Amino acid sequence: MAGQVLRRARLDAIVWMHAALLASAGVAVRFVAPLDANRSDETAEERSPIGGMAALLHLAPYRRLLAVAALVLGSYLGAPGR
């Protein structure tokens, strides 16, 4: 979308467009229902950020996603002329 705006307007229009999108996200968050999570049945390890990362790393689809993302980013960074 920014490329299409850039064809018709100056660069500062994109900055203002992104500022408006960020402000609208701040307004829209008011309309989201609060999370109704019962965390009393979780252990302390599950509630910690490290425990959450360990739980993610135990999921095979998540590990596959990390591998694909690393390959894509690695190929982008290793491309000649970059």
N, C-alpha and C positions, 0 to 999 in steps of 0.2 A: 504494500500500500504506500509506503514511504517513497518508493521509486516513482510511482505514478503521480504523487503530489509534487515530487521534485521536477518532473517534466513541465509542470504548469506554474510552479511557484518557486520562490527562492528557498534557500536552505533553512532560514529561520522559521519558515512555515512548518517544517518537520519537527523542530524543537517545540513549537507551540502545540502542534498536534499531539505529540507524545505527552506533553504536560497536561493537556486536556484529558487524554485517555487515563493518565495516572490519577487525576482528580476525580474522574468519573468512577474509577475503581474504588476509590475511598468512599464515595457516596453510596455506591452499590453494595458495599459490604454491610451497610446498615440494614439492608433488607434480607440478609442471609439469616436463616434460623440458627440459633445457637446449637452447638454440638452437645448432644445428650449422651455423653459417655460416662459409663460407670467404671471408674478406675480403681474402685476399692478391691476388686478381685485380682488385680495385677500385682505381681511381686515387685520389690524395689528394683530388681535388675531389669524387668520389663519396662519400668517407668523411666529409667535412665537413658540418656541419649546413646550411650555405648551399647546398652542392651537392645535398643531399637535398631541400631546398625547391625548388630550380630543377628537379630531376627531377619533383617533384610538379606544379609549375606547367606543365610541358610536357604533362601528361596532360589531354586534353579533358574526360573525365568529372569529374576533380577540380576543374577550373575551373568547370564547370557547377554542381557541388555548392557551391562557394564563392559563386557568384552567387545561388543559391537561398537559402542560409543568410543572406546579406546582405539579400536582399529580405524574408525572414521576420522577421529581427531588426529591420530598419528599419521594417517595418509595425507591429511590436509596440511599438517605442519611439515611433512617431509617432501611435499611436492616442489619440483623445481620452479624457481621464479617467485617464490613467496618470501 
